[in-house]
Amino acid sequence: MRRHRHAKIVATVGPASNTPEMLRTLFLAGVDTFRLNFSHGTHDDHAKVHAAIRALEQEVGRPIGILQDLQGPKIRIGTVAGGRLELVTGETVRFVREGSDGGKDAIPLHHPEIFAAVVPGQELLIDDGRVRVRVSGLGAGAIEALVVTGGPISNRKGVNLPGTLLDLSPLTEKDRADLAFGLELGVDWVALSFVQKPSDIIEARALIGDRAGLMSKIEKPQALERIEDIVRLSDAVMVARGDLGVEIPHEDVPGRQKELIRLCRHLVKPVIVATQMLDSMVTAPAPTRAEASDVATAVYDGADAVMLSAESAAGKYPVEAVSMMDRIIRSVEGHKLYYSIVAASEPETEETAPHAVATATATLAEAVHASAIITYTESGTTAARVARKRPQPPILALTPNLATSRRLSLLWGAHSVHTEDVDSYEEMTAKAAHYAQAEGFAKPNDIVVAAAGIPFHAPGNTNNIRLIQI
């Protein structure tokens, strides 16, 4: 079940992909981690999918990651008169805290934190920015606004407030109930939506502990202002370009994407690039050339993973979308310029012994043309440190921790194996040689390079390199 690529694929599960048969087909086509979007579906729906993925994991004998994506505090208008209003550029409209089925003079906006935070001159973007209004006045429980860009709005459309820091918990009551359910199921990752500040991560961590990896979705400009602190506090990051692309100028998104990928590599955190990557494949059997280039750009940037959303959740061609993403990744990674481009964006390594040993491991493996790099890892940190270098040899991550082996399904270049721990240097060498052959990475007379922390059973202490001839 070896993947012949380094970057990973995350696929969202939905009506088009939630049967055991389709999940199996998608995994065989290239999915490494499945995303459960808790903005949709019932707990029973997600429980069935979770059980099917775990059954598939047993069948194929490979760890499979499961990502729970929480809905977060999504801001929406309420219900409007007739279900739809046509806002005209230049006219004045009014938003109110209370009521429903209002007209242009009483559009429901049941979010008191907005009324507490906005000031005249700020913009509200409705329906992914298709309609824009600018605040012109504030009253008791009301906001008056000038329509800058007109268009239709309908019930429950989303509202974005670029540049406005809202006094919102990142976890709504629904999120807390969903999180408790997901942790009970045993999800591997929890994605936190609409992160604004470091304290959002701390609040979520208090609930999650070490039961799952905590992933921050970067989709608010406020998060970019404290991004290094947010990334340091997170276990992984998702560049969620949908809402981010609404709240910052479109032309700024590519640069921000590159900055985030580089920062995550520097801080040794897996990073996913997400949203509309192959969007036309929701209804078409092939992507546009621009979409293929978009996926390729993320891979050239050095992202750990790329993600499918509606393409695999509700699209007509989920298998084709996964296969296409797999083909794009393999084509990019096989291109003669790939490693030079990735190396050019390599961040500086922190000046610590474990980081230096991991970097030396990757450099040595490339110098001796090793068939694989073997890492022994409890928490996944050793494998992640080696992966930061983006070496050409694949990384075979051996871990006694089943949860770690599943989380490593997001890490660039890592092929994780759940195995018993080692207790001696000799056992480490023998096990490295065994799994390198058993997993299809090496054959007799090949060279592999092993990295580990000694004494064993001490997480995060990467201090030893061993060159092994099979």
Beta strands, then each sheet from edge to edge (+ up, - down):
strand 1: 8-13
strand 2: 33-37
strand 3: 65-69
strand 4: 84-87
strand 5: 92-96
strand 6: 107-108
strand 7: 123-126
strand 8: 131-139
strand 9: 142-149
strand 10: 151-154
strand 11: 159-160
strand 12: 189-192
strand 13: 213-218
strand 14: 236-240
strand 15: 271-274
strand 16: 305-308
strand 17: 372-376
strand 18: 395-399
strand 19: 414-418
strand 20: 447-452
strand 21: 464-469
sheet 1: 1+ 2+ 3+ 12+ 13+ 14+ 15+ 16+ 1+
sheet 2: 4+ 10-
sheet 3: 6+ 5+ 9- 8+ 7- 11+
sheet 4: 19+ 18+ 17+ 20+ 21-
end
